[in-house]
């Protein structure tokens, strides 16, 4: 949720009421051909806040509430693989193993960086603000409290072509022993994130109860953004180890209201994005150049 000093409340995590007819869905995601587990693949019901992420062994389980029908579309995906589309009815198959086909990667061109680059920051690198984004994330099977697959992204216009060196997010609350996040980078159309711009699955961890700036090195991935593009940059929650006596809250600050900046959030990997006028404390370290 987002909170601000004048008592404005934005709900970022929908609570789903489970009825007696709720169905537990489980399975395992592997790479087609090799059978190697696809660690932390996402599983989501299209257009709904229902789903989860697999664990390190590719296994997953989640509750599908009675409001989800047998014909609803489910998408199993992970960066570097072709998404698998099926229905809730198909996913109900006991002890099912779901293979993902590795995506065909074109031979990567050797990209020579522009000779005249200038270090710059894109995004918000201050840590104060009147708004607070947070979620009480628990790794259990209940839809009401399992936030695996939850995402938050800041929407950034790219005014000069640039190479990406690092991404940073400011964490103000952290009641967890260890957190695993996925770095996300999307194209933006119609003001909302659309397709992923990544070909590598970039994950990073945050140590027990660590707060402050947390960064991930992007320089090994040779990421380049052209001038004039708008992107959504952020994180997806993959896994958290609870501390029994901690608040289990996880979040950071943002400036509200923001005229020019937006944050996009969604509860699961295939849920609808919601866009709010908040400038969250996330930024990119880049090397810019003029064309």
DRENDO-1510 file (C-alpha; in Angstrom, 1 decimal, always signed):
<recs>
REC; n; res; u; v; w
REC; 1; UNK; +0.0; +0.0; +0.0 .
REC; 2; UNK; +1.0; +3.6; -0.3 .
REC; 3; UNK; +0.5; +6.0; +2.7 .
REC; 4; UNK; +1.0; +9.7; +2.9 .
REC; 5; UNK; +1.0; +12.4; +5.6 .
REC; 6; UNK; -2.5; +13.6; +4.7 .
REC; 7; UNK; -4.0; +10.2; +5.3 .
REC; 8; UNK; -4.4; +9.3; +1.6 .
REC; 9; UNK; -4.4; +5.5; +1.2 .
REC; 10; UNK; -3.6; +3.6; -1.9 .
REC; 11; UNK; -4.2; -0.1; -1.7 .
REC; 12; UNK; -1.5; -1.9; -3.6 .
REC; 13; UNK; -2.3; -5.4; -2.4 .
REC; 14; UNK; -5.8; -6.6; -3.1 .
REC; 15; UNK; -7.1; -9.0; -0.5 .
REC; 16; UNK; -9.0; -11.9; -1.9 .
REC; 17; UNK; -11.6; -13.7; +0.2 .
REC; 18; UNK; -11.3; -17.4; -0.1 .
REC; 19; UNK; -14.4; -19.5; +0.0 .
REC; 20; UNK; -14.8; -23.2; +0.8 .
REC; 21; UNK; -14.5; -23.9; -2.9 .
REC; 22; UNK; -11.0; -22.4; -3.2 .
REC; 23; UNK; -8.7; -24.8; -5.1 .
REC; 24; UNK; -5.0; -25.5; -4.4 .
REC; 25; UNK; -3.0; -25.6; -7.6 .
REC; 26; UNK; +0.5; -27.0; -7.7 .
REC; 27; UNK; +3.1; -28.2; -10.1 .
REC; 28; UNK; +6.7; -27.9; -11.3 .
REC; 29; UNK; +8.3; -25.8; -14.0 .
REC; 30; UNK; +11.3; -27.2; -16.0 .
REC; 31; UNK; +13.2; -26.5; -19.2 .
REC; 32; UNK; +12.0; -28.4; -22.2 .
REC; 33; UNK; +14.4; -31.1; -23.2 .
REC; 34; UNK; +16.8; -30.9; -20.3 .
REC; 35; UNK; +14.3; -31.1; -17.5 .
REC; 36; UNK; +16.4; -28.6; -15.5 .
REC; 37; UNK; +14.2; -26.6; -13.0 .
REC; 38; UNK; +13.2; -23.1; -14.1 .
REC; 39; UNK; +13.9; -21.4; -10.8 .
REC; 40; UNK; +11.5; -18.6; -9.8 .
REC; 41; UNK; +9.3; -18.8; -12.9 .
REC; 42; UNK; +6.1; -16.8; -12.6 .
REC; 43; UNK; +2.6; -18.3; -12.7 .
REC; 44; UNK; -0.3; -15.9; -13.1 .
REC; 45; UNK; -4.0; -15.9; -14.1 .
REC; 46; UNK; -4.4; -13.4; -17.0 .
REC; 47; UNK; -5.9; -10.1; -15.8 .
REC; 48; UNK; -6.4; -11.2; -12.2 .
REC; 49; UNK; -4.5; -10.8; -8.9 .
REC; 50; UNK; -4.0; -14.5; -8.6 .
REC; 51; UNK; -0.8; -16.5; -9.0 .
REC; 52; UNK; +2.7; -17.0; -7.5 .
REC; 53; UNK; +6.3; -17.7; -8.3 .
REC; 54; UNK; +8.1; -21.1; -8.3 .
REC; 55; UNK; +10.9; -21.8; -5.8 .
REC; 56; UNK; +14.5; -22.6; -6.6 .
REC; 57; UNK; +13.5; -26.2; -7.6 .
REC; 58; UNK; +10.8; -25.0; -10.0 .
REC; 59; UNK; +7.9; -26.1; -7.7 .
REC; 60; UNK; +4.9; -23.9; -7.0 .
REC; 61; UNK; +1.5; -23.9; -5.3 .
REC; 62; UNK; -1.2; -21.4; -4.8 .
REC; 63; UNK; -4.9; -21.1; -4.0 .
REC; 64; UNK; -7.3; -20.3; -6.8 .
REC; 65; UNK; -10.4; -18.6; -5.3 .
REC; 66; UNK; -13.9; -19.6; -6.4 .
REC; 67; UNK; -14.1; -16.5; -8.5 .
REC; 68; UNK; -11.5; -18.0; -10.9 .
REC; 69; UNK; -13.1; -20.2; -13.5 .
REC; 70; UNK; -11.8; -23.4; -15.1 .
REC; 71; UNK; -11.5; -21.6; -18.5 .
REC; 72; UNK; -9.4; -18.7; -17.2 .
REC; 73; UNK; -6.1; -18.3; -18.9 .
REC; 74; UNK; -2.9; -19.1; -16.9 .
REC; 75; UNK; +0.5; -18.0; -18.1 .
REC; 76; UNK; +3.7; -19.6; -16.9 .
REC; 77; UNK; +6.8; -17.6; -17.9 .
REC; 78; UNK; +10.4; -16.7; -17.1 .
REC; 79; UNK; +12.9; -14.5; -18.9 .
REC; 80; UNK; +14.8; -16.5; -21.4 .
REC; 81; UNK; +11.9; -18.9; -22.1 .
REC; 82; UNK; +8.8; -18.8; -24.3 .
REC; 83; UNK; +5.7; -18.3; -22.1 .
REC; 84; UNK; +3.3; -21.3; -21.7 .
REC; 85; UNK; -0.4; -20.6; -21.9 .
REC; 86; UNK; -3.0; -23.0; -20.5 .
REC; 87; UNK; -6.2; -23.0; -18.5 .
REC; 88; UNK; -7.0; -23.4; -14.8 .
REC; 89; UNK; -8.6; -26.7; -15.7 .
REC; 90; UNK; -5.3; -27.9; -17.3 .
REC; 91; UNK; -3.3; -26.6; -14.4 .
REC; 92; UNK; -5.4; -28.7; -12.0 .
REC; 93; UNK; -3.7; -31.9; -13.2 .
REC; 94; UNK; -2.1; -33.5; -10.1 .
REC; 95; UNK; +1.7; -33.4; -9.8 .
REC; 96; UNK; +2.0; -31.9; -13.3 .
REC; 97; UNK; +5.4; -30.9; -14.7 .
REC; 98; UNK; +5.2; -28.0; -17.1 .
REC; 99; UNK; +8.0; -27.5; -19.7 .
REC; 100; UNK; +9.1; -24.1; -20.9 .
REC; 101; UNK; +10.8; -23.9; -24.3 .
REC; 102; UNK; +14.0; -21.9; -24.2 .
REC; 103; UNK; +13.7; -18.7; -26.3 .
REC; 104; UNK; +15.8; -18.6; -29.4 .
REC; 105; UNK; +18.5; -16.0; -28.8 .
REC; 106; UNK; +19.9; -14.2; -31.8 .
REC; 107; UNK; +23.7; -13.9; -31.8 .
REC; 108; UNK; +24.4; -10.9; -29.7 .
REC; 109; UNK; +26.2; -8.1; -31.5 .
REC; 110; UNK; +29.4; -6.8; -29.9 .
REC; 111; UNK; +28.3; -3.3; -29.0 .
REC; 112; UNK; +31.1; -0.7; -28.8 .
REC; 113; UNK; +30.2; +2.0; -26.5 .
REC; 114; UNK; +30.1; +5.6; -27.7 .
REC; 115; UNK; +33.4; +7.3; -27.1 .
REC; 116; UNK; +31.9; +10.4; -25.4 .
REC; 117; UNK; +29.7; +9.2; -22.5 .
REC; 118; UNK; +28.6; +11.1; -19.4 .
REC; 119; UNK; +27.6; +9.5; -16.1 .
REC; 120; UNK; +24.0; +10.4; -15.1 .
REC; 121; UNK; +21.2; +9.3; -12.9 .
REC; 122; UNK; +17.7; +8.7; -14.2 .
REC; 123; UNK; +15.0; +8.5; -11.5 .
REC; 124; UNK; +14.8; +9.6; -7.9 .
REC; 125; UNK; +17.9; +9.2; -5.8 .
REC; 126; UNK; +16.5; +11.0; -2.6 .
REC; 127; UNK; +15.2; +8.9; +0.3 .
REC; 128; UNK; +12.6; +11.2; +1.8 .
REC; 129; UNK; +9.0; +11.8; +0.8 .
REC; 130; UNK; +5.4; +12.1; +2.0 .
REC; 131; UNK; +4.3; +8.7; +0.6 .
REC; 132; UNK; +5.3; +5.2; +1.6 .
REC; 133; UNK; +4.9; +2.1; -0.5 .
REC; 134; UNK; +4.8; -1.1; +1.5 .
REC; 135; UNK; +3.4; -4.6; +1.5 .
REC; 136; UNK; +3.1; -7.2; +4.2 .
REC; 137; UNK; +4.4; -10.1; +2.2 .
REC; 138; UNK; +4.2; -13.6; +3.4 .
REC; 139; UNK; +5.3; -16.8; +1.6 .
REC; 140; UNK; +2.3; -19.0; +2.3 .
REC; 141; UNK; -0.2; -20.5; -0.1 .
REC; 142; UNK; -3.2; -18.3; +0.9 .
REC; 143; UNK; -4.1; -15.9; -1.9 .
REC; 144; UNK; -4.8; -13.2; +0.8 .
REC; 145; UNK; -1.2; -13.2; +2.0 .
REC; 146; UNK; +1.0; -14.7; -0.7 .
REC; 147; UNK; +2.6; -11.8; -2.5 .
REC; 148; UNK; +5.0; -13.7; -4.6 .
REC; 149; UNK; +4.9; -12.1; -8.1 .
REC; 150; UNK; +4.0; -8.6; -6.7 .
REC; 151; UNK; +5.7; -5.8; -8.7 .
REC; 152; UNK; +6.5; -2.1; -8.4 .
REC; 153; UNK; +8.1; +0.0; -11.1 .
REC; 154; UNK; +8.9; +3.6; -11.7 .
REC; 155; UNK; +8.1; +5.0; -15.1 .
REC; 156; UNK; +11.1; +6.9; -16.6 .
REC; 157; UNK; +11.4; +8.8; -19.9 .
REC; 158; UNK; +14.8; +8.3; -21.6 .
REC; 159; UNK; +15.8; +11.8; -22.9 .
REC; 160; UNK; +19.3; +10.8; -24.1 .
REC; 161; UNK; +20.5; +7.4; -25.4 .
REC; 162; UNK; +22.3; +5.6; -22.6 .
REC; 163; UNK; +24.0; +2.4; -21.4 .
REC; 164; UNK; +22.7; +1.0; -18.0 .
REC; 165; UNK; +25.3; +0.5; -15.3 .
REC; 166; UNK; +23.2; -0.1; -12.2 .
REC; 167; UNK; +19.8; +0.0; -10.6 .
REC; 168; UNK; +19.1; +1.1; -7.0 .
REC; 169; UNK; +16.0; +1.0; -4.8 .
REC; 170; UNK; +15.7; +2.5; -1.3 .
REC; 171; UNK; +14.3; +0.2; +1.3 .
REC; 172; UNK; +12.8; +1.9; +4.4 .
REC; 173; UNK; +11.1; -1.2; +6.0 .
REC; 174; UNK; +12.4; -4.7; +6.0 .
REC; 175; UNK; +11.1; -7.3; +8.5 .
REC; 176; UNK; +12.6; -10.3; +6.6 .
REC; 177; UNK; +15.6; -12.5; +7.1 .
REC; 178; UNK; +16.4; -12.6; +3.4 .
REC; 179; UNK; +14.6; -11.3; +0.3 .
REC; 180; UNK; +15.0; -12.3; -3.3 .
REC; 181; UNK; +14.0; -9.8; -6.0 .
REC; 182; UNK; +14.0; -9.8; -9.8 .
REC; 183; UNK; +15.1; -6.7; -11.6 .
REC; 184; UNK; +12.4; -5.7; -14.2 .
REC; 185; UNK; +12.6; -3.5; -17.3 .
REC; 186; UNK; +9.5; -3.0; -19.5 .
REC; 187; UNK; +8.6; -0.9; -22.5 .
REC; 188; UNK; +5.7; +1.5; -21.7 .
REC; 189; UNK; +2.7; +2.0; -24.0 .
REC; 190; UNK; -0.4; +4.0; -23.1 .
REC; 191; UNK; +1.2; +5.0; -19.8 .
REC; 192; UNK; +1.5; +1.3; -18.6 .
REC; 193; UNK; +4.3; -1.3; -18.7 .
REC; 194; UNK; +4.0; -3.8; -21.5 .
REC; 195; UNK; +6.6; -6.2; -22.8 .
REC; 196; UNK; +9.9; -7.0; -21.0 .
REC; 197; UNK; +13.1; -5.6; -22.5 .
REC; 198; UNK; +15.3; -8.1; -20.9 .
REC; 199; UNK; +16.8; -11.3; -22.2 .
REC; 200; UNK; +18.6; -12.2; -19.0 .
REC; 201; UNK; +16.9; -13.1; -15.7 .
REC; 202; UNK; +18.5; -10.6; -13.3 .
REC; 203; UNK; +18.0; -11.4; -9.7 .
REC; 204; UNK; +19.5; -10.0; -6.5 .
REC; 205; UNK; +19.0; -10.6; -2.7 .
REC; 206; UNK; +18.7; -8.3; +0.2 .
REC; 207; UNK; +20.2; -9.5; +3.5 .
REC; 208; UNK; +18.4; -10.0; +6.8 .
REC; 209; UNK; +16.5; -6.8; +7.8 .
REC; 210; UNK; +18.8; -4.6; +5.7 .
REC; 211; UNK; +17.5; -1.1; +4.9 .
REC; 212; UNK; +18.9; +1.8; +2.9 .
REC; 213; UNK; +19.9; +1.7; -0.8 .
REC; 214; UNK; +20.1; -1.7; -2.4 .
REC; 215; UNK; +21.7; -2.0; -5.9 .
REC; 216; UNK; +22.2; -4.5; -8.7 .
REC; 217; UNK; +25.1; -4.3; -11.2 .
REC; 218; UNK; +23.7; -4.1; -14.7 .
REC; 219; UNK; +27.0; -3.6; -16.5 .
REC; 220; UNK; +27.5; -7.3; -17.4 .
REC; 221; UNK; +24.3; -7.3; -19.4 .
REC; 222; UNK; +25.1; -4.7; -22.0 .
REC; 223; UNK; +21.7; -3.0; -21.7 .
REC; 224; UNK; +21.1; +0.0; -23.9 .
REC; 225; UNK; +18.1; +2.4; -24.1 .
REC; 226; UNK; +17.6; +4.7; -27.1 .
REC; 227; UNK; +16.6; +8.4; -26.8 .
REC; 228; UNK; +12.8; +9.0; -26.8 .
REC; 229; UNK; +11.8; +5.6; -25.2 .
REC; 230; UNK; +9.8; +5.4; -22.0 .
REC; 231; UNK; +10.5; +2.5; -19.7 .
REC; 232; UNK; +9.3; +1.1; -16.4 .
REC; 233; UNK; +12.1; +0.0; -14.1 .
REC; 234; UNK; +11.6; -1.8; -10.8 .
REC; 235; UNK; +11.4; -5.1; -8.9 .
REC; 236; UNK; +9.4; -8.2; -8.6 .
REC; 237; UNK; +9.1; -10.1; -5.3 .
REC; 238; UNK; +10.2; -13.7; -5.6 .
REC; 239; UNK; +10.9; -15.0; -2.2 .
REC; 240; UNK; +11.2; -13.9; +1.4 .
REC; 241; UNK; +12.2; -15.7; +4.6 .
REC; 242; UNK; +10.0; -14.4; +7.5 .
REC; 243; UNK; +11.3; -13.3; +10.9 .
REC; 244; UNK; +8.8; -14.6; +13.5 .
REC; 245; UNK; +8.8; -11.5; +15.7 .
REC; 246; UNK; +9.2; -8.9; +12.9 .
REC; 247; UNK; +6.5; -6.8; +11.3 .
REC; 248; UNK; +7.0; -8.6; +7.9 .
REC; 249; UNK; +6.6; -5.2; +6.2 .
REC; 250; UNK; +8.7; -4.3; +3.2 .
REC; 251; UNK; +8.7; -1.0; +1.4 .
REC; 252; UNK; +10.2; +2.4; +0.7 .
REC; 253; UNK; +9.5; +6.1; +0.3 .
REC; 254; UNK; +8.1; +8.2; -2.5 .
REC; 255; UNK; +7.2; +11.8; -3.3 .
REC; 256; UNK; +3.4; +12.6; -3.5 .
REC; 257; UNK; +1.7; +14.1; -5.3 .
REC; 258; UNK; +4.0; +14.1; -8.4 .
REC; 259; UNK; +2.9; +15.9; -11.6 .
REC; 260; UNK; +5.5; +14.4; -13.9 .
REC; 261; UNK; +6.3; +11.1; -12.4 .
REC; 262; UNK; +4.3; +7.8; -12.1 .
REC; 263; UNK; +4.7; +4.5; -10.3 .
REC; 264; UNK; +3.1; +1.3; -11.7 .
REC; 265; UNK; +2.1; -1.6; -9.4 .
REC; 266; UNK; +0.5; -5.0; -9.8 .
REC; 267; UNK; -0.2; -7.9; -7.4 .
REC; 268; UNK; +0.8; -10.8; -9.6 .
REC; 269; UNK; +2.7; -11.4; -12.9 .
REC; 270; UNK; -0.4; -11.3; -15.1 .
REC; 271; UNK; -2.5; -8.8; -13.1 .
REC; 272; UNK; -3.6; -5.5; -14.5 .
REC; 273; UNK; -1.2; -2.6; -13.8 .
REC; 274; UNK; -2.3; +0.4; -11.7 .
REC; 275; UNK; -0.5; +3.7; -12.2 .
REC; 276; UNK; -0.3; +6.3; -9.4 .
REC; 277; UNK; +1.1; +9.9; -9.3 .
REC; 278; UNK; +4.1; +9.0; -7.0 .
REC; 279; UNK; +7.8; +9.4; -7.6 .
REC; 280; UNK; +9.4; +6.4; -5.7 .
REC; 281; UNK; +13.0; +6.2; -4.7 .
REC; 282; UNK; +14.4; +4.1; -7.5 .
REC; 283; UNK; +17.0; +5.1; -10.1 .
REC; 284; UNK; +19.3; +4.0; -12.8 .
REC; 285; UNK; +23.0; +4.8; -13.0 .
REC; 286; UNK; +23.7; +5.3; -16.7 .
REC; 287; UNK; +26.3; +6.5; -19.3 .
REC; 288; UNK; +24.6; +9.0; -21.6 .
REC; 289; UNK; +25.7; +10.2; -25.0 .
REC; 290; UNK; +24.5; +12.6; -27.6 .
REC; 291; UNK; +23.8; +11.2; -31.1 .
</recs>
